[in-house]
């Protein structure tokens, strides 16, 4: 029966091609929207990282969140450390964790972020090899950055001003001192360094002090050997010092086993970094990521509104802004999804017209099948099988087109926003889409199948005789 149905379909290849193309376009568009929405939402939610508030310069709250948390937009401006000093204080009664961010530079479209070790605990990141950044112009790179740019411990590079490659290169070299384990979040796409690195790069543009507040780079950062011993987990300070000298003077690429550092120690170092950052009152940073000690505290919940009303800073709530963005995206996606279902219905109508019109040419054939022993149910089954076969082939072609398009789009998103999407990810909803496609094929073939079932043998044979 399946073979006979296939022969009947290929007997009119143009009709079959039109039905398949329409069906594949509808199914493919629905599948593409499902995958795109799922992967975007998945990455948005994962990179929320439990952030309750983002503080920055006045402007668009959504732009600030996309910049500070997702690193896909430009900063709204800088904020003075003097004005946000209170929020950096480790003893703030309402704030559990804060991450200061200094943005503005990049390397080959990957963002360089001046920050403290707090960011590691925000994203549950750990070292794969090398060390954490300790002094200005040292950088620990995310796993995606290291992989895409083929960076190794000991390599050097020059940063570009702004977020587009090649606009203007700074004269100082960054040195890669470590590479992070893949975390599956935005930190994989970042180059982490002290805020002093950003200040030093831009300070040389106008000839001012490299770090500010009269401090040298070594005085403005945590002691390098201490950080390395705590972060790498050396057994004794002598071996740590040996490795450090070897790393800085020999510039050899030496691998270190995955580091298991004490999270409490890293937390203490992060607090010390923030205390030292608070002293740089003549400097600016871009934004601060905030986690509350308690999300049920009335003062904490009102903090954002109080900041917006009473200070020169702007506070934005990531869940609210991202929900608003997803709602806006969802409206467009729903409209496209509705259009896709219209295309599927039109393709079902095309299948119906194709099968119904072909019955005129096949009446004699169907009558002969009845004479040779075929029942009415056999004729009904034959036409239904043709409809389901068209729907199944259209579904398979549509899914292939969808995932091929998703793969092409993933490459574009990777080059433009450095976010990894996949064309090989299949969703459970696509299984339901198959059932929907088969239902459309069944309904489209139902009336022609009933017509075939009612074929009159004697009348058909006599008319053709």
C-alpha positions in Angstrom: 0.0 0.0 0.0 2.9 2.4 0.8 4.6 1.6 -2.4 1.4 2.1 -4.4 0.8 5.5 -2.6 4.3 6.6 -3.5 3.9 5.7 -7.2 0.7 7.7 -7.3 2.4 10.8 -5.8 5.4 10.8 -8.1 3.1 10.3 -11.1 2.4 14.0 -10.7 5.8 15.5 -9.5 4.8 19.1 -9.8 1.8 18.8 -7.6 3.8 16.8 -5.1 6.6 19.4 -5.2 4.3 22.3 -4.5 2.6 20.6 -1.6 6.0 19.5 -0.1 7.5 23.0 -0.4 4.5 24.7 1.2 4.4 22.1 4.0 8.1 22.3 4.6 8.1 26.1 4.8 5.4 26.1 7.4 6.9 23.3 9.5 10.4 24.7 9.2 9.4 28.2 10.3 7.5 26.9 13.3 10.5 24.7 14.3 13.0 27.5 13.8 11.0 29.8 16.0 10.7 27.1 18.7 14.4 26.5 18.7 15.3 30.2 18.6 13.0 31.2 21.4 14.1 28.2 23.5 17.8 28.9 23.1 17.5 32.6 23.6 15.4 32.2 26.8 17.8 29.5 28.0 20.8 31.8 27.7 19.0 34.8 29.1 17.9 32.8 32.2 21.2 31.2 32.8 23.1 34.5 32.6 20.7 36.1 35.1 23.1 34.4 37.7 20.8 35.4 40.6 21.5 39.2 40.0 18.9 41.2 41.9 20.0 44.7 40.7 22.3 46.4 38.3 23.7 49.8 39.1 25.0 52.2 36.5 24.8 55.5 34.8 21.4 57.1 33.9 20.0 55.9 30.6 18.1 52.9 29.3 17.7 50.2 32.0 17.5 47.4 29.4 20.6 48.7 27.6 22.5 48.7 30.9 21.5 45.1 31.7 22.3 43.9 28.2 25.7 45.5 28.5 26.6 44.6 32.1 25.1 41.1 32.2 24.9 39.8 28.7 27.7 41.9 27.1 25.7 42.5 23.8 25.3 46.3 24.0 27.2 49.5 24.8 27.5 51.0 28.3 25.1 53.8 29.2 28.1 55.6 30.7 30.4 55.5 33.7 29.8 56.1 37.4 32.2 57.6 39.9 33.5 55.3 42.6 33.0 58.2 45.0 29.2 58.1 44.3 28.8 54.3 44.5 31.4 53.7 47.3 28.7 52.6 49.7 27.5 49.8 47.5 31.1 48.4 47.2 31.4 48.1 51.0 31.6 44.4 52.0 29.8 45.3 55.3 26.7 46.8 53.6 23.8 45.4 55.6 21.5 44.7 52.6 24.0 43.4 50.0 25.4 39.9 50.0 27.6 40.1 46.9 28.5 42.8 44.5 30.6 42.7 41.3 32.1 46.0 40.0 32.6 46.1 36.3 34.8 48.4 34.2 34.0 48.1 30.5 35.0 49.8 27.3 37.8 47.8 25.7 37.9 44.6 23.7 40.2 42.2 22.0 39.0 40.8 18.6 35.4 41.6 19.6 35.7 39.8 23.0 35.1 42.1 25.9 37.7 43.0 28.4 36.2 43.4 31.9 37.9 45.1 34.7 36.5 43.4 37.9 37.2 41.6 41.1 37.2 37.9 42.1 33.5 38.3 43.0 32.6 37.5 39.4 34.0 34.0 39.8 31.6 33.2 42.6 28.7 34.8 40.7 29.1 32.4 37.7 30.6 29.4 39.6 33.8 29.7 37.6 37.2 28.1 38.3 40.6 27.8 36.8 41.5 25.3 34.2 45.2 26.3 34.0 47.5 29.1 35.0 46.5 31.7 37.6 44.0 34.4 38.4 44.7 37.9 37.5 46.6 39.9 40.2 48.3 42.9 38.8 47.3 45.5 36.1 47.6 44.2 32.5 47.2 40.6 33.6 44.2 38.7 32.2 42.4 35.5 32.9 40.4 34.5 29.9 37.2 32.5 29.5 37.1 29.1 27.9 35.4 30.3 24.7 37.8 33.2 24.3 40.8 30.9 24.7 39.4 28.4 22.3 38.3 30.8 19.6 41.4 33.0 19.7 43.9 30.2 20.5 45.2 32.0 23.6 47.5 30.2 26.0 49.1 31.1 29.3 51.9 33.5 28.7 50.5 35.0 25.5 50.2 38.7 25.1 47.8 40.9 23.1 46.8 44.6 22.7 43.3 45.7 23.4 41.2 47.9 21.2 39.3 50.9 22.4 35.6 50.4 22.2 33.8 47.2 21.4 34.6 46.9 17.7 37.9 45.3 16.6 40.5 47.6 15.2 39.1 51.0 16.1 42.1 52.0 18.1 44.7 49.8 19.8 46.3 50.7 23.1 50.0 50.7 23.4 50.2 48.4 26.5 50.1 44.6 26.2 47.9 42.4 28.3 49.4 39.1 29.4 47.3 35.9 29.7 48.0 34.4 33.1 45.2 31.9 33.3 42.3 30.2 31.5 39.0 29.4 33.1 37.1 26.1 33.0 34.0 26.2 30.8 31.1 27.4 32.9 28.3 27.4 30.3 27.6 31.1 30.9 28.6 34.5 29.7 31.9 34.4 31.7 33.2 32.0 29.1 33.2 34.9 26.6 35.0 37.4 28.8 38.6 38.5 29.4 38.9 39.3 33.1 41.5 41.8 34.5 41.7 44.3 37.3 40.0 47.6 36.8 43.4 49.2 37.0 44.1 47.7 33.6 41.3 49.6 32.0 42.3 52.8 33.8 46.0 52.4 32.8 45.1 51.8 29.2 43.0 54.9 29.0 45.3 57.0 31.2 48.1 56.8 28.7 46.0 58.4 26.1 46.1 61.7 28.0 49.4 61.2 29.7 48.0 61.0 33.2 48.9 58.6 36.0 48.7 55.0 35.2 46.7 53.9 38.2 45.5 57.0 40.1 45.7 58.1 43.7 49.5 58.2 43.5 49.8 54.4 43.8 52.0 52.2 41.7 50.5 49.1 40.0 51.9 46.8 42.6 50.5 48.9 45.5 47.1 49.1 43.9 46.6 45.4 43.6 46.8 42.3 45.9 50.3 40.8 46.3 50.9 38.6 43.2 52.6 35.7 45.0 49.9 35.6 47.6 47.1 35.4 45.0 49.0 32.7 43.1 49.6 30.6 46.2 46.0 30.8 47.3 44.5 30.4 43.8 46.7 27.6 42.4 46.9 25.7 45.7 50.7 25.5 45.9 52.1 23.3 48.6 54.7 25.9 49.7 55.5 29.5 48.9 58.9 28.5 47.4 57.4 26.4 44.7 54.8 29.2 44.0 57.6 31.8 43.7 59.5 29.5 41.3 56.4 29.0 39.1 55.8 32.7 39.1 59.3 33.6 38.0 59.2 31.0 35.4 55.9 32.3 34.1 56.9 35.9 33.9 60.4 35.6 32.7 60.4 32.4 30.6 57.0 33.1 29.0 56.6 29.4 28.6 53.1 27.8 28.3 52.9 25.5 31.4 49.7 23.6 32.2 48.5 23.4 35.7 46.0 20.8 36.9 42.4 22.1 37.5 42.6 24.3 40.5 40.6 23.5 43.7 40.9 26.8 45.6 39.1 27.6 48.8 36.0 29.6 48.0 36.2 31.3 51.4 39.7 32.5 50.6 38.7 33.8 47.2 35.8 35.6 48.9 38.2 37.2 51.3 40.5 38.3 48.5 37.5 39.7 46.6 36.5 41.8 49.6 40.1 43.1 49.9 40.0 44.0 46.2 36.8 45.9 46.7 38.1 47.8 49.7 41.1 48.9 47.7 38.8 49.8 44.8 36.8 52.0 47.2 40.0 54.1 47.8 40.2 55.0 44.1 37.6 57.8 44.5 38.9 59.8 41.5 38.2 56.9 39.2 35.1 55.6 37.4 33.6 52.2 36.8 30.8 51.2 34.4 28.3 49.1 36.5 27.8 47.0 39.6 26.0 43.7 39.8 24.2 43.2 43.1 22.8 40.3 45.1 20.7 41.0 48.1 21.2 39.2 51.5 17.4 38.6 51.6 14.8 39.0 48.8 12.1 39.5 51.4 13.6 42.5 53.0 11.5 45.6 52.3 14.5 47.9 52.3 16.2 45.8 49.8 13.2 45.6 47.5 12.8 49.4 47.6 16.5 50.0 47.1 16.2 50.3 43.3 13.4 52.9 43.4 15.3 54.9 46.1 18.4 54.9 44.1 16.6 56.1 40.9 14.8 58.8 42.8 17.5 60.1 45.1 20.9 59.6 43.4 22.6 60.2 40.1 22.8 56.5 39.6 20.3 54.2 37.8 19.2 50.9 39.2 17.5 48.2 37.1 16.0 44.9 38.0 17.2 42.2 35.5 14.2 39.9 35.9 11.8 42.7 35.2 13.7 44.0 32.2 14.4 40.6 30.7 10.7 39.6 31.2 9.7 42.8 29.3 12.2 42.0 26.5 10.9 38.4 26.2 7.4 39.7 26.1 8.2 42.0 23.2 10.1 39.3 21.4 7.3 36.9 22.1 4.7 39.1 20.4 6.8 39.1 17.2 7.4 35.3 17.6 3.7 34.7 18.1 2.9 36.6 14.9 5.4 34.6 12.9 4.2 31.4 14.4 0.6 32.3 13.4 1.9 33.0 9.9 3.7 29.6 9.9 0.5 27.8 10.8 -1.4 29.7 8.1 1.2 28.3 5.6 0.7 24.8 7.0 -3.0 25.1 6.5 -2.5 26.4 3.0 -0.2 23.5 2.3 -2.9 21.2 3.7 -5.4 22.8 1.3 -2.9 22.2 -1.5 -2.7 18.5 -0.6 -6.5 18.3 -0.6 -6.8 19.9 -4.0 -4.0 17.7 -5.4 -5.6 14.5 -4.2 -9.2 15.5 -5.0 -8.3 16.5 -8.6 -6.3 13.3 -9.1 -9.4 11.2 -8.3 -10.9 12.1 -11.7 -7.9 10.5 -13.5 -7.8 7.5 -11.2 -11.5 6.5 -11.1 -10.8 3.6 -13.6 -7.8 2.5 -11.6 -9.7 2.5 -8.4 -12.6 0.5 -10.0 -10.1 -2.1 -11.2 -8.7 -2.4 -7.7 -12.2 -3.1 -6.5 -12.7 -5.7 -9.2 -9.4 -7.4 -8.3 -10.6 -7.8 -4.7 -9.9 -4.5 -3.0 -12.5 -3.4 -0.5 -13.8 0.1 0.0 -11.6 0.3 3.1 -8.6 -0.4 0.9 -9.3 2.6 -1.4 -9.9 4.8 1.7 -6.6 3.6 3.2 -4.7 4.3 -0.1 -5.7 7.9 -0.3 -5.2 8.5 3.5 -1.7 7.0 3.1 -0.9 9.4 0.3 -1.9 12.4 2.5 0.1 11.2 5.5 3.1 10.4 3.3 3.1 14.0 1.9 2.8 15.4 5.4 5.6 13.2 6.7 7.9 14.1 3.9 7.0 17.8 4.3 7.7 17.6 8.0 11.2 15.9 7.5 12.1 18.5 4.9 10.9 21.3 7.1 12.9 20.1 10.1 16.0 19.8 8.0 15.5 23.4 6.7 14.9 24.6 10.2 18.0 23.1 11.7 20.1 24.1 8.7 18.9 27.7 9.1 19.5 27.5 12.8 23.1 26.4 12.1 23.6 29.4 9.8 22.0 31.7 12.3 24.2 30.3 15.0 27.3 31.2 13.1 26.0 34.8 12.6 25.2 35.1 16.3 28.6 33.7 17.2 30.4 36.3 15.1 28.2 39.2 16.1 27.4 38.6 19.8 29.8 35.8 20.7 26.9 33.7 21.9 26.8 30.0 21.1 23.7 28.7 19.5 23.2 25.2 18.1 21.5 23.8 15.0 21.7 20.3 16.4 19.5 20.8 19.4 16.1 19.1 19.0 13.1 19.9 21.2 10.2 17.8 22.5 7.9 20.3 20.9 9.1 19.1 17.5 7.6 15.7 18.3 4.2 17.4 18.9 4.8 19.3 15.7 5.0 16.0 13.8 1.7 14.9 15.2 0.2 18.3 14.1 1.7 17.8 10.6 0.2 14.3 10.3 -3.2 15.6 11.5 -3.1 18.2 8.7 -2.2 15.6 6.2 -5.0 13.3 7.4 -7.7 16.0 7.3 -6.6 17.1 3.9 -6.9 13.5 2.5 -10.1 12.7 4.3 -12.7 14.0 1.8 -10.8 12.6 -1.3 -10.5 9.3 0.6 -14.3 9.2 1.3 -14.9 10.0 -2.4 -12.6 7.1 -3.4 -14.4 4.8 -1.0 -17.8 5.5 -2.7 -16.5 4.7 -6.2 -19.1 2.9 -8.2 -17.5 -0.1 -10.0 -20.1 -0.7 -12.8 -20.7 2.9 -13.7 -16.9 3.7 -13.8 -16.1 0.7 -15.9 -19.0 1.3 -18.3 -18.1 5.0 -18.8 -14.5 4.1 -19.5 -15.5 1.2 -21.8 
